[in-house]
Amino acid sequence: MDEKKSAMKIIEEVCEDICNRYCKYGDTVDEDGECEVGRGGEECPLMRLY
C-alpha cells in the first residue's frame, strides 16, 4: 500500500517536474542545481511555493 504524501512533498515534486521539463532555464542548471536565474540573483517564481 502506498503511503500518503504530504502536500509539501507533492508541491516539491511538481516544482521539480516543471523545472526539469518546462522551464526555459532548465538546461542551464549547474552542478549545484542552480539555474541561470538563480545564479543571476533573481528568485525563481516557483520558490514561492516552498
Backbone hydrogen bonds, N-H to C=O, Kabsch-Sander energy under -0.5 kcal/mol:
donor,donor_aa,acceptor,acceptor_aa,energy
10,I,6,S,-2.1
11,I,7,A,-2.4
12,E,8,M,-2.4
13,E,9,K,-2.3
14,V,10,I,-2.4
15,C,11,I,-2.6
16,E,12,E,-2.4
17,D,13,E,-2.3
18,I,14,V,-2.5
19,C,15,C,-2.7
20,N,16,E,-2.8
21,R,17,D,-2.2
22,Y,18,I,-2.4
23,C,18,I,-1.8
26,G,23,C,-1.6
28,T,25,Y,-2.4
29,V,26,G,-0.9
30,D,34,E,-2.0
33,G,30,D,-2.1
39,R,35,C,-2.5
40,G,36,E,-1.5
41,G,38,G,-1.5
42,E,37,V,-1.9
47,M,44,C,-1.6
48,R,45,P,-1.2
49,L,46,L,-2.0
50,Y,47,M,-1.2
